[in-house]
Amino acid sequence: MKNTMRFRFAGIGIMLATIAAFSVAVMLLWNTLMPPLFALPVLNYWQAAGLMVLSRLLFGGLAHDMAGRGRIADNRRHAYGNKLREKWMNMSEEERKEFIEKEKDFFKFNRRFSHLHGFFDDDEKPEQGGDKNVN
């Protein structure tokens, strides 16, 4: 129990030290570059820390873990991929062939995806010069 508390306090201390170091780095970089280049005001430490928080909210989002990876987005993407894979694995051969035929029809009808023409068929070659019926 005591070791767990020590690790938590150490982790909080490391996190605070990292935030302080990044705030100082932002402040120094801002004060070195921005006032001479764009005639912007000089920042103090707390303004630099606020700028870091603001940039995190605007550009980093809220769905990221401490490592900076978007676990929520990754989990959604993998969950969808797994559902599609499971569906494919549970299909019979006839259902798979029917699915592929539907995809062929879609790509033949929808010429916006002309770069995928012949994706399902190795026998078909796209015409030279493209399709002339494209809108």
C-alpha positions as CSV (number, residue, x, y, z in Angstrom):
1,M,0.0,0.0,0.0
2,K,2.8,2.4,0.9
3,N,4.6,1.6,-2.3
4,T,1.5,2.4,-4.4
5,M,1.1,5.8,-2.7
6,R,4.8,6.6,-3.3
7,F,4.5,5.8,-7.0
8,R,1.4,8.0,-7.2
9,F,3.1,10.9,-5.5
10,A,6.2,10.4,-7.7
11,G,4.0,10.3,-10.8
12,I,2.2,13.5,-9.8
13,G,5.5,15.1,-9.1
14,I,7.0,14.1,-12.4
15,M,3.8,15.3,-14.2
16,L,4.0,18.7,-12.5
17,A,7.7,19.0,-13.3
18,T,7.1,18.2,-16.9
19,I,4.3,20.7,-17.2
20,A,6.5,23.4,-15.6
21,A,9.4,22.5,-17.9
22,F,7.2,22.8,-21.0
23,S,5.7,26.0,-19.8
24,V,9.1,27.5,-19.4
25,A,10.1,26.2,-22.9
26,V,6.9,27.8,-24.4
27,M,7.6,31.1,-22.6
28,L,11.2,31.2,-23.7
29,L,10.4,30.3,-27.3
30,W,7.6,32.8,-27.5
31,N,9.6,35.6,-25.9
32,T,12.5,34.9,-28.2
33,L,10.6,34.7,-31.5
34,M,7.2,36.3,-31.4
35,P,7.9,39.9,-30.1
36,P,10.6,40.6,-32.7
37,L,8.9,38.9,-35.6
38,F,5.3,39.9,-35.1
39,A,5.4,42.7,-32.5
40,L,3.4,40.5,-30.0
41,P,3.6,41.1,-26.2
42,V,6.0,39.2,-24.0
43,L,4.5,36.3,-22.0
44,N,5.1,35.5,-18.3
45,Y,5.1,32.0,-17.0
46,W,1.4,31.7,-16.2
47,Q,0.4,33.1,-19.6
48,A,2.7,30.5,-21.2
49,A,1.1,27.7,-19.2
50,G,-2.4,29.0,-20.2
51,L,-1.3,29.0,-23.8
52,M,-0.2,25.4,-23.5
53,V,-3.6,24.4,-22.0
54,L,-5.4,26.4,-24.7
55,S,-3.4,24.8,-27.5
56,R,-4.1,21.3,-26.0
57,L,-7.8,22.0,-26.0
58,L,-7.9,23.4,-29.5
59,F,-5.5,21.0,-31.2
60,G,-5.1,18.0,-29.0
61,G,-8.7,17.2,-28.1
62,L,-9.9,15.6,-24.9
63,A,-10.0,11.9,-26.0
64,H,-6.3,11.3,-25.6
65,D,-4.5,9.4,-22.9
66,M,-1.3,10.4,-21.2
67,A,0.9,8.9,-24.0
68,G,-0.8,11.2,-26.6
69,R,-2.6,8.4,-28.4
70,G,-6.3,8.5,-29.1
71,R,-7.5,5.3,-27.4
72,I,-11.1,6.1,-27.9
73,A,-10.8,6.6,-31.6
74,D,-8.5,3.6,-32.0
75,N,-11.0,1.4,-30.1
76,R,-13.8,2.5,-32.3
77,R,-11.8,1.9,-35.5
78,H,-10.8,-1.6,-34.3
79,A,-14.2,-2.5,-33.1
80,Y,-15.7,-1.6,-36.5
81,G,-13.0,-3.6,-38.3
82,N,-13.6,-6.6,-36.1
83,K,-17.3,-6.5,-36.7
84,L,-16.7,-6.5,-40.5
85,R,-14.2,-9.3,-40.2
86,E,-16.6,-11.4,-38.0
87,K,-19.4,-10.8,-40.5
88,W,-17.1,-11.9,-43.4
89,M,-15.9,-15.0,-41.5
90,N,-19.5,-16.0,-40.8
91,M,-20.6,-15.7,-44.4
92,S,-21.0,-18.8,-46.6
93,E,-19.2,-18.9,-49.9
94,E,-22.4,-18.0,-51.7
95,E,-22.9,-14.9,-49.5
96,R,-19.3,-13.9,-50.0
97,K,-19.7,-14.1,-53.8
98,E,-22.9,-12.1,-53.6
99,F,-21.2,-9.4,-51.5
100,I,-18.4,-9.2,-54.0
101,E,-20.8,-8.9,-56.9
102,K,-22.6,-6.0,-55.1
103,E,-19.3,-4.3,-54.6
104,K,-18.4,-4.8,-58.3
105,D,-21.7,-3.2,-59.3
106,F,-21.2,-0.3,-57.0
107,F,-17.7,0.5,-58.3
108,K,-18.8,0.1,-61.9
109,F,-21.8,2.5,-61.3
110,N,-20.0,5.0,-59.3
111,R,-17.1,6.2,-61.5
112,R,-15.8,8.7,-58.9
113,F,-13.8,5.7,-57.8
114,S,-12.3,5.0,-61.2
115,H,-8.9,4.4,-59.7
116,L,-10.4,1.3,-58.1
117,H,-11.9,0.0,-61.4
118,G,-11.1,-3.7,-61.6
119,F,-10.2,-3.9,-57.9
120,F,-12.2,-7.1,-57.5
121,D,-11.5,-8.5,-61.0
122,D,-7.9,-9.2,-62.1
123,D,-9.2,-10.0,-65.6
124,E,-10.6,-6.6,-66.3
125,K,-8.3,-3.8,-67.4
126,P,-9.3,-0.2,-67.2
127,E,-9.7,1.5,-70.5
128,Q,-7.0,3.7,-71.8
129,G,-8.0,7.4,-71.3
130,G,-10.6,6.7,-68.7
131,D,-14.4,6.6,-69.0
132,K,-15.9,9.2,-71.3
133,N,-19.3,9.1,-69.4
134,V,-17.9,10.6,-66.3
135,N,-19.7,13.7,-65.0
